[in-house]
C-alpha cells in the first residue's frame, strides 16, 4: 500500500517489483487520486482509493510513503489556487507530516519504506521507532540543496532472523 500516492509513480514501480501482489494507492486529494488512476491504468493488480488510509484500509503487508516537502515561498500561489491551500498546509505542517507516519504504520504492516527530505519538519525515523518499528536500512542521496533520505523499517519482533543490518 502506498499512503499518499500522489501521482502513483511509486505504486507503478511497486507493481513491477511485486508482480503478483495487490497494490493499493491511497490519497485524500481528489487530484492525486485522478493522477494515480491515470498512472496506474492498465495495471489490473493496482487499486486506487480516495480516502484517509486509516479509515478505509485495515491491513497491509508493506506500507510505502514519500511525504511531500516544498521550501517556503516556492509554488505557494500555484498550490493555493489549484488545491485550495490544503496541500500547502499538509506539506509545511509538522503535525500533518507526523500523521502521515502514523497512517503508514497503522495497518499491521510488517515493514515500512519511506523516502523523505532532509528539509522535512518531522524526523520520520523517530516516528517509526515510536510506533514499534526498527530502522534496518538508511540511505542518503544529495539532491540539489537538500538530501533525500530513504529508510526501511520492520516491526519489532517481526522478521528479526531474516533481516541483516
Backbone as ProteinMPNN parsed JSONL, in Angstrom:
{"seq_chain_A": "XXXXXXXXXXXXXXXXXXXXXXXXXXXXXXXXXXXXXXXXXXXXXXXXXXXXXXXXXXXXXXXXXXXXXXXXXXXXXXXXXXXXXXXXXXXXXXXXXXXXXXXXXXXXXXXXXXXXXXXXXXXXXXXXXXXXXXXXXXXXXXXXXXXXXXXXXXXXXXXXXXXXX", "coords_chain_A": {"N_chain_A": [[0.833, -1.165, 0.0], [0.524, 2.175, -0.836], [0.738, 5.058, 0.931], [-0.633, 8.191, 0.615], [-0.512, 8.602, -2.269], [-0.176, 10.407, -4.391], [1.004, 11.074, -7.556], [1.096, 8.413, -8.241], [3.345, 7.116, -9.101], [5.194, 5.69, -7.453], [3.621, 3.496, -6.718], [3.265, 2.34, -9.224], [5.896, 1.52, -9.754], [6.208, -0.297, -7.644], [4.396, -2.254, -8.459], [5.767, -3.393, -10.532], [7.865, -4.602, -9.209], [6.713, -6.301, -7.273], [5.115, -8.444, -8.67], [2.912, -10.225, -8.421], [1.431, -9.246, -6.373], [-1.244, -7.423, -4.765], [-1.571, -4.058, -5.256], [-2.231, -1.16, -3.532], [-3.109, 2.116, -3.898], [-3.434, 4.988, -2.054], [-4.984, 8.086, -1.347], [-5.866, 11.288, -0.003], [-6.446, 13.497, -1.524], [-8.487, 14.503, -4.199], [-7.374, 15.252, -6.616], [-4.893, 13.966, -6.632], [-5.757, 11.315, -6.573], [-6.983, 11.111, -9.076], [-4.722, 11.515, -10.686], [-3.138, 9.308, -9.907], [-4.818, 7.223, -10.745], [-4.708, 7.567, -13.505], [-1.956, 7.101, -13.976], [-1.784, 4.437, -13.174], [-3.477, 3.084, -14.808], [-4.423, 0.292, -16.74], [-3.011, -1.52, -15.283], [-3.934, -4.215, -13.78], [-3.53, -5.261, -11.197], [-3.421, -3.133, -9.553], [-5.038, -0.866, -7.376], [-6.79, 2.097, -6.868], [-7.593, 4.27, -4.28], [-9.717, 6.662, -2.835], [-9.425, 8.134, 0.042], [-8.906, 8.644, 3.606], [-6.276, 6.81, 4.626], [-6.288, 5.327, 7.041], [-8.968, 5.053, 7.539], [-10.057, 3.437, 5.606], [-8.458, 1.286, 4.877], [-7.403, -1.616, 6.407], [-5.43, -3.495, 6.778], [-2.125, -4.158, 5.706], [0.661, -5.591, 4.105], [2.991, -4.278, 3.491], [3.835, -0.928, 3.89], [4.242, 2.006, 2.084], [5.589, 5.215, 1.858], [6.056, 8.599, 0.863], [6.552, 11.417, 1.994], [5.547, 14.745, 1.128], [7.497, 17.729, 0.475], [8.047, 21.16, 0.323], [10.08, 23.993, -0.013], [9.587, 27.043, 1.911], [7.761, 29.609, 0.256], [8.191, 28.731, -2.37], [6.226, 27.789, -5.087], [3.881, 28.57, -3.808], [1.652, 30.171, -4.707], [0.645, 28.64, -6.853], [-0.019, 26.181, -5.581], [-1.866, 27.048, -3.654], [-3.92, 28.091, -5.248], [-4.652, 25.986, -6.995], [-5.26, 23.789, -5.358], [-6.727, 24.741, -3.256], [-5.289, 25.386, -0.994], [-5.074, 23.365, 0.95], [-3.189, 21.36, 0.429], [-0.767, 22.725, 0.571], [-0.709, 23.384, 3.303], [-0.53, 20.811, 4.402], [1.964, 20.011, 3.502], [3.726, 21.753, 4.796], [3.115, 21.64, 7.495], [4.184, 20.378, 10.505], [2.709, 18.609, 12.139], [0.864, 17.483, 10.364], [2.625, 16.084, 8.72], [3.604, 14.25, 10.566], [1.266, 12.819, 11.03], [1.062, 11.457, 8.623], [3.092, 9.571, 8.96], [2.029, 8.14, 11.117], [-0.287, 7.098, 9.907], [0.867, 5.42, 7.987], [1.918, 3.398, 9.549], [-0.132, 2.069, 10.749], [-1.419, -0.287, 9.929], [-0.998, -3.022, 10.68], [1.26, -3.641, 9.371], [4.225, -5.328, 8.439], [6.473, -4.169, 7.543], [7.863, -0.97, 6.659], [8.543, 1.409, 4.201], [10.137, 4.4, 3.463], [10.699, 7.572, 1.922], [12.159, 10.652, 2.399], [12.641, 14.234, 2.726], [15.595, 15.962, 3.779], [14.951, 18.44, 4.611], [12.524, 18.27, 5.773], [10.074, 18.923, 8.311], [9.721, 16.959, 10.216], [11.054, 14.222, 12.036], [11.127, 11.348, 10.615], [12.215, 8.849, 11.149], [12.363, 8.738, 13.948], [9.643, 8.823, 14.482], [8.837, 6.361, 13.374], [10.24, 4.619, 15.079], [8.946, 5.192, 17.517], [6.503, 4.055, 16.943], [6.971, 1.376, 17.108], [8.684, 0.236, 15.246], [11.784, -0.829, 13.755], [14.518, 0.684, 12.312], [16.142, -0.655, 9.593], [17.56, -0.163, 7.353], [19.172, 2.557, 5.844], [19.572, 5.131, 3.609], [21.194, 7.855, 2.01], [20.895, 10.432, -0.324], [22.327, 13.086, -2.047], [20.522, 15.894, -3.256], [20.251, 18.498, -5.093], [19.738, 21.264, -3.133], [19.145, 19.876, -0.868], [18.914, 16.755, 0.964], [17.881, 13.531, 0.061], [16.367, 11.108, 1.975], [16.222, 7.749, 2.464], [14.541, 5.157, 4.082], [14.157, 1.897, 5.475], [12.102, 0.006, 7.504], [11.312, -2.414, 10.008], [8.702, -4.098, 11.778], [9.117, -4.394, 15.225], [10.229, -7.476, 16.432], [9.16, -8.863, 14.301], [10.194, -10.679, 11.524], [12.816, -10.741, 12.468], [14.972, -12.632, 12.385], [15.428, -12.71, 9.721], [16.418, -10.426, 8.588], [19.296, -8.634, 7.942], [21.618, -6.288, 9.347]], "CA_chain_A": [[0.0, 0.0, 0.0], [1.21, 3.462, -0.823], [-0.024, 6.081, 1.652], [-0.353, 9.484, -0.022], [0.025, 8.132, -3.548], [0.184, 11.483, -5.32], [0.891, 10.736, -8.972], [1.021, 6.967, -8.421], [4.606, 6.6, -9.647], [5.753, 4.657, -6.565], [2.774, 2.297, -6.851], [3.594, 1.713, -10.512], [7.168, 0.83, -9.579], [5.961, -1.447, -6.774], [3.717, -3.298, -9.233], [6.793, -4.072, -11.325], [8.706, -5.389, -8.297], [5.86, -7.322, -6.668], [4.232, -8.687, -9.811], [1.692, -10.961, -8.08], [0.803, -8.613, -5.209], [-2.25, -6.37, -4.946], [-1.01, -2.765, -4.881], [-3.297, -0.203, -3.241], [-2.653, 3.506, -3.83], [-4.438, 5.713, -1.272], [-4.713, 9.51, -1.152], [-7.006, 12.129, 0.384], [-6.683, 14.509, -2.547], [-9.111, 14.014, -5.428], [-6.438, 15.48, -7.72], [-3.903, 12.877, -6.575], [-6.447, 10.075, -6.944], [-7.121, 11.142, -10.538], [-3.384, 11.33, -11.264], [-2.757, 7.911, -9.663], [-5.637, 6.375, -11.618], [-4.163, 7.666, -14.866], [-0.652, 6.436, -13.983], [-1.925, 3.006, -12.935], [-4.433, 2.471, -15.742], [-3.843, -0.836, -17.456], [-2.346, -2.427, -14.336], [-5.076, -4.778, -13.053], [-3.209, -5.562, -9.803], [-3.393, -1.866, -8.813], [-6.308, -0.282, -6.99], [-6.644, 3.467, -6.376], [-8.664, 4.532, -3.329], [-9.807, 8.045, -2.356], [-9.842, 8.184, 1.446], [-7.853, 8.659, 4.618], [-5.887, 5.395, 4.647], [-6.687, 4.693, 8.283], [-10.407, 4.844, 7.569], [-10.544, 2.502, 4.585], [-7.566, 0.134, 4.751], [-7.187, -2.125, 7.76], [-4.237, -4.323, 6.846], [-1.228, -4.152, 4.553], [1.932, -6.236, 4.428], [4.043, -3.274, 3.342], [3.36, 0.442, 3.703], [5.251, 2.847, 1.438], [5.173, 6.609, 1.781], [7.041, 9.583, 0.449], [5.884, 12.67, 2.347], [5.984, 15.883, 0.314], [8.105, 18.886, 1.121], [8.429, 22.279, -0.54], [10.606, 25.107, 0.783], [8.678, 28.189, 1.992], [7.819, 30.57, -0.828], [8.165, 28.12, -3.694], [4.976, 27.226, -5.564], [2.769, 28.915, -2.927], [0.483, 30.614, -5.451], [0.112, 27.509, -7.609], [-0.653, 25.233, -4.674], [-3.026, 27.654, -3.013], [-5.013, 28.249, -6.197], [-5.068, 24.708, -7.586], [-5.742, 22.817, -4.376], [-7.418, 25.396, -2.166], [-4.417, 25.602, 0.143], [-4.95, 22.232, 1.875], [-1.941, 20.643, 0.176], [0.316, 23.55, 1.092], [-0.688, 23.211, 4.756], [-0.062, 19.455, 4.706], [3.392, 19.924, 3.22], [4.514, 22.561, 5.714], [2.684, 21.464, 8.872], [4.825, 19.209, 11.104], [1.727, 17.644, 12.646], [0.336, 16.759, 9.21], [3.665, 15.134, 8.306], [3.616, 13.186, 11.568], [0.078, 11.996, 10.792], [1.385, 10.531, 7.522], [3.85, 8.47, 9.563], [1.096, 7.332, 11.907], [-1.136, 6.359, 8.971], [1.645, 4.375, 7.317], [2.269, 2.323, 10.482], [-1.362, 1.651, 11.42], [-2.085, -1.395, 9.252], [-0.398, -4.31, 10.986], [2.317, -3.86, 8.391], [5.472, -5.861, 8.964], [7.57, -3.319, 7.09], [7.544, 0.356, 6.128], [9.607, 2.026, 3.412], [9.828, 5.82, 3.318], [11.705, 8.486, 1.389], [11.791, 11.986, 2.82], [13.634, 15.292, 2.543], [16.318, 16.442, 4.963], [14.313, 19.704, 4.977], [11.231, 17.974, 6.39], [9.993, 19.358, 9.709], [9.484, 15.811, 11.087], [12.022, 13.137, 12.0], [10.324, 10.157, 10.359], [12.811, 7.683, 11.8], [11.911, 8.765, 15.342], [8.231, 8.457, 14.46], [8.766, 4.913, 13.168], [10.689, 3.98, 16.325], [7.854, 5.352, 18.485], [5.4, 3.18, 16.546], [7.356, -0.02, 17.256], [9.471, -0.233, 14.111], [13.233, -0.686, 13.864], [15.103, 1.017, 11.009], [17.164, -1.642, 9.24], [18.307, 0.322, 6.193], [19.084, 4.013, 5.688], [20.414, 5.627, 2.524], [21.08, 9.304, 1.795], [21.335, 10.871, -1.646], [22.243, 14.545, -2.231], [19.597, 16.303, -4.311], [20.333, 19.951, -5.121], [20.004, 21.923, -1.855], [18.668, 19.015, 0.22], [19.271, 15.342, 0.858], [16.76, 12.609, 0.134], [16.698, 10.053, 2.927], [15.393, 6.558, 2.313], [14.654, 4.225, 5.203], [13.316, 0.705, 5.544], [11.941, -0.358, 8.906], [10.464, -3.584, 10.248], [8.026, -4.135, 13.076], [9.936, -5.09, 16.214], [9.819, -8.861, 16.644], [8.793, -9.48, 13.026], [11.283, -10.901, 10.568], [14.109, -10.457, 13.116], [16.022, -13.527, 11.909], [15.51, -12.656, 8.256], [16.943, -9.139, 8.139], [20.622, -8.288, 8.481], [21.84, -4.845, 9.452]], "C_chain_A": [[0.884, 1.236, 0.0], [0.293, 4.489, -0.175], [0.349, 7.44, 1.072], [0.236, 9.254, -1.392], [0.408, 9.225, -4.528], [-0.038, 11.069, -6.759], [0.793, 9.238, -9.231], [2.298, 6.337, -8.946], [5.18, 5.493, -8.767], [4.938, 3.376, -6.65], [3.054, 1.574, -8.164], [4.898, 0.934, -10.401], [7.011, -0.413, -8.701], [5.293, -2.582, -7.54], [4.698, -4.051, -10.128], [7.694, -4.957, -10.479], [7.93, -6.571, -7.728], [4.759, -7.681, -7.664], [2.926, -9.395, -9.465], [0.935, -10.341, -6.9], [-0.269, -7.623, -5.63], [-1.626, -5.08, -4.423], [-2.177, -1.797, -4.691], [-2.668, 1.178, -3.077], [-3.76, 4.321, -3.17], [-4.024, 7.182, -1.15], [-6.009, 10.218, -0.778], [-7.401, 13.107, -0.719], [-7.37, 13.916, -3.766], [-8.219, 14.216, -6.652], [-5.401, 14.362, -7.78], [-4.538, 11.556, -6.987], [-6.602, 10.0, -8.464], [-5.771, 10.895, -11.217], [-2.921, 9.877, -11.088], [-3.529, 6.97, -10.591], [-5.113, 6.401, -13.055], [-2.834, 6.916, -14.971], [-0.788, 4.92, -13.925], [-2.927, 2.33, -13.866], [-3.722, 1.368, -16.533], [-3.082, -1.8, -16.57], [-3.42, -3.032, -13.434], [-4.792, -5.103, -11.586], [-3.211, -4.308, -8.927], [-4.806, -1.338, -8.592], [-6.031, 1.108, -6.434], [-7.862, 3.781, -5.507], [-8.581, 5.978, -2.837], [-10.329, 8.038, -0.932], [-8.623, 8.441, 2.332], [-7.508, 7.193, 4.845], [-6.344, 4.669, 5.9], [-8.166, 4.394, 8.368], [-10.883, 3.797, 6.575], [-9.671, 1.265, 4.41], [-7.232, -0.342, 6.158], [-5.975, -3.025, 7.895], [-3.448, -4.208, 5.554], [0.067, -4.828, 4.985], [3.087, -5.245, 4.387], [3.392, -1.919, 3.133], [4.515, 1.267, 3.148], [4.731, 4.278, 1.463], [6.359, 7.516, 1.533], [6.43, 10.953, 0.741], [6.435, 13.853, 1.559], [6.68, 16.951, 1.148], [8.4, 19.922, 0.054], [8.956, 23.388, 0.352], [9.617, 26.265, 0.81], [8.884, 29.136, 0.813], [7.727, 29.956, -2.208], [6.793, 27.511, -3.964], [3.762, 27.61, -4.728], [1.505, 29.304, -3.709], [-0.168, 29.468, -6.21], [-0.634, 26.544, -6.692], [-1.916, 25.796, -4.052], [-4.2, 27.755, -3.982], [-5.525, 26.907, -6.694], [-5.726, 23.787, -6.581], [-6.415, 23.468, -3.185], [-6.584, 25.548, -0.905], [-4.23, 24.403, 1.057], [-3.631, 21.499, 1.676], [-0.755, 21.415, 0.738], [0.423, 23.401, 2.608], [-0.127, 21.831, 5.122], [1.447, 19.327, 4.51], [4.213, 20.632, 4.291], [4.22, 22.298, 7.189], [3.331, 20.208, 9.48], [3.824, 18.181, 11.618], [1.108, 16.839, 11.508], [1.35, 15.732, 8.711], [3.72, 13.962, 9.282], [2.411, 12.257, 11.385], [0.301, 11.03, 9.635], [2.149, 9.331, 8.049], [2.91, 7.553, 10.337], [0.185, 6.506, 11.008], [-0.378, 5.191, 8.353], [1.953, 3.198, 8.237], [1.051, 1.696, 11.148], [-1.874, 0.274, 10.994], [-1.55, -2.778, 9.553], [0.692, -4.647, 9.978], [3.549, -4.415, 9.097], [6.629, -4.944, 8.616], [7.029, -2.003, 6.549], [8.77, 0.846, 5.368], [9.209, 3.482, 3.208], [11.006, 6.557, 2.704], [11.252, 9.875, 1.798], [12.961, 12.942, 2.663], [14.32, 15.624, 3.861], [15.728, 17.769, 5.445], [12.959, 19.503, 5.653], [11.218, 18.414, 7.843], [9.83, 18.199, 10.7], [10.597, 14.787, 10.927], [11.245, 11.832, 11.851], [10.907, 8.915, 11.017], [12.397, 7.608, 13.261], [10.446, 8.36, 15.43], [8.077, 6.945, 14.291], [9.175, 4.155, 14.424], [9.586, 4.04, 17.382], [6.709, 4.39, 18.215], [5.785, 1.702, 16.568], [8.111, -0.613, 16.085], [10.95, 0.0, 14.379], [13.775, -0.412, 12.47], [16.243, 0.045, 10.722], [17.994, -1.206, 8.034], [18.078, 1.819, 6.078], [20.062, 4.414, 4.596], [20.137, 7.11, 2.329], [21.636, 9.631, 0.412], [21.225, 12.392, -1.736], [21.336, 14.862, -3.415], [19.499, 17.821, -4.261], [20.647, 20.498, -3.727], [19.571, 21.084, -0.654], [19.268, 17.625, 0.073], [17.984, 14.542, 0.912], [17.195, 11.441, 1.01], [15.704, 8.914, 2.728], [15.614, 5.639, 3.493], [13.723, 3.046, 4.989], [13.281, 0.3, 7.007], [11.046, -1.582, 9.005], [9.857, -3.487, 11.632], [8.906, -4.925, 14.036], [9.368, -6.479, 16.459], [9.436, -9.586, 15.37], [10.031, -9.599, 12.146], [12.676, -10.715, 11.156], [15.23, -11.351, 12.59], [16.274, -13.438, 10.421], [16.197, -11.406, 7.729], [18.292, -8.898, 8.781], [20.775, -6.784, 8.485], [22.607, -4.336, 8.259]], "O_chain_A": [[1.862, 1.323, 0.742], [-0.8, 4.757, -0.674], [1.526, 7.799, 1.042], [1.366, 9.664, -1.658], [1.234, 8.998, -5.412], [-1.163, 10.745, -7.141], [0.44, 8.832, -10.338], [2.327, 5.135, -9.209], [5.61, 4.46, -9.282], [5.504, 2.283, -6.655], [3.076, 0.344, -8.21], [4.996, -0.188, -10.898], [7.605, -1.455, -8.977], [5.593, -3.75, -7.295], [4.478, -5.22, -10.445], [8.229, -5.951, -10.97], [8.424, -7.699, -7.702], [3.611, -7.267, -7.509], [1.923, -9.189, -10.149], [-0.096, -10.868, -6.482], [-0.209, -7.053, -6.719], [-1.2, -5.021, -3.269], [-3.01, -1.637, -5.583], [-1.804, 1.381, -2.224], [-4.89, 4.348, -3.657], [-2.861, 7.487, -0.882], [-7.099, 9.809, -1.179], [-8.565, 13.493, -0.825], [-6.892, 12.925, -4.318], [-8.293, 13.448, -7.612], [-5.073, 13.87, -8.86], [-3.908, 10.761, -7.684], [-6.379, 8.949, -9.064], [-5.687, 10.157, -12.199], [-2.374, 9.284, -12.018], [-2.957, 6.036, -11.153], [-5.083, 5.373, -13.731], [-2.606, 6.184, -15.934], [-0.009, 4.197, -14.547], [-3.196, 1.136, -13.729], [-2.568, 1.515, -16.933], [-2.558, -2.801, -17.057], [-3.782, -2.428, -12.425], [-5.732, -5.211, -10.799], [-3.027, -4.393, -7.713], [-5.648, -1.36, -9.49], [-5.129, 1.277, -5.614], [-9.005, 3.591, -5.923], [-7.508, 6.457, -2.469], [-11.537, 7.945, -0.712], [-7.481, 8.453, 1.872], [-8.38, 6.411, 5.224], [-6.748, 3.509, 5.827], [-8.586, 3.57, 9.18], [-12.009, 3.313, 6.691], [-10.129, 0.277, 3.835], [-6.822, 0.453, 7.004], [-5.53, -3.296, 9.01], [-4.011, -4.166, 4.461], [0.514, -4.647, 6.117], [4.043, -5.359, 5.154], [2.501, -1.774, 2.297], [5.627, 1.231, 3.676], [3.572, 4.528, 1.13], [7.49, 7.239, 1.934], [5.859, 11.582, -0.149], [7.643, 13.955, 1.347], [6.475, 17.056, 2.357], [8.942, 19.595, -1.002], [8.344, 23.697, 1.374], [8.879, 26.462, -0.155], [10.014, 29.428, 0.419], [7.232, 30.599, -3.134], [6.268, 26.782, -3.123], [2.694, 27.027, -4.918], [0.415, 28.819, -3.405], [-1.392, 29.337, -6.212], [-1.756, 26.137, -6.996], [-2.923, 25.097, -3.936], [-5.346, 27.533, -3.593], [-6.737, 26.719, -6.802], [-6.665, 23.071, -6.927], [-6.653, 22.795, -2.183], [-7.137, 25.818, 0.161], [-3.312, 24.409, 1.876], [-3.016, 21.061, 2.648], [0.157, 20.824, 1.315], [1.528, 23.303, 3.141], [0.665, 21.711, 6.056], [2.121, 18.621, 5.26], [5.288, 20.157, 4.656], [5.004, 22.698, 8.049], [3.061, 19.096, 9.026], [4.086, 16.982, 11.531], [0.854, 15.645, 11.663], [0.971, 14.628, 8.322], [3.865, 12.812, 8.868], [2.529, 11.045, 11.566], [-0.209, 9.91, 9.656], [1.891, 8.199, 7.639], [2.992, 6.331, 10.222], [-0.089, 5.343, 11.305], [-0.923, 4.096, 8.214], [2.223, 2.1, 7.75], [1.207, 0.86, 12.039], [-2.724, -0.28, 11.691], [-1.658, -3.653, 8.693], [1.004, -5.819, 9.763], [3.87, -4.014, 10.216], [7.65, -4.936, 9.303], [5.905, -1.926, 6.054], [9.898, 0.71, 5.84], [8.075, 3.77, 2.825], [12.163, 6.208, 2.937], [10.099, 10.246, 1.576], [14.108, 12.53, 2.493], [13.703, 15.574, 4.925], [15.985, 18.177, 6.578], [12.32, 20.474, 6.061], [12.227, 18.297, 8.538], [9.804, 18.431, 11.908], [11.037, 14.513, 9.81], [10.761, 11.275, 12.837], [10.16, 8.016, 11.405], [12.109, 6.522, 13.763], [10.051, 7.637, 16.345], [7.277, 6.32, 14.988], [8.538, 3.168, 14.795], [9.324, 3.049, 18.063], [6.023, 3.957, 19.14], [5.019, 0.859, 16.102], [8.176, -1.834, 15.942], [11.326, 0.903, 15.128], [13.524, -1.184, 11.544], [17.188, -0.067, 11.502], [19.018, -1.818, 7.731], [16.951, 2.299, 6.197], [21.244, 4.074, 4.655], [19.002, 7.567, 2.462], [22.71, 9.164, 0.033], [20.143, 12.939, -1.525], [21.378, 14.187, -4.443], [18.736, 18.366, -3.464], [21.721, 20.221, -3.192], [19.634, 21.563, 0.478], [20.043, 17.367, -0.848], [17.096, 14.836, 1.712], [18.262, 10.862, 0.807], [14.491, 9.11, 2.817], [16.755, 5.369, 3.867], [12.648, 3.176, 4.403], [14.317, 0.257, 7.67], [10.138, -1.769, 8.195], [10.424, -2.874, 12.538], [9.385, -6.006, 13.695], [8.166, -6.638, 16.67], [9.389, -10.816, 15.359], [10.824, -8.662, 12.065], [13.634, -10.546, 10.403], [16.34, -10.866, 12.371], [17.23, -14.024, 9.912], [16.525, -11.335, 6.544], [18.429, -8.948, 10.004], [20.127, -6.086, 7.704], [22.889, -3.141, 8.17]]}, "name": "protein", "num_of_chains": 1, "seq": "XXXXXXXXXXXXXXXXXXXXXXXXXXXXXXXXXXXXXXXXXXXXXXXXXXXXXXXXXXXXXXXXXXXXXXXXXXXXXXXXXXXXXXXXXXXXXXXXXXXXXXXXXXXXXXXXXXXXXXXXXXXXXXXXXXXXXXXXXXXXXXXXXXXXXXXXXXXXXXXXXXXXX"}
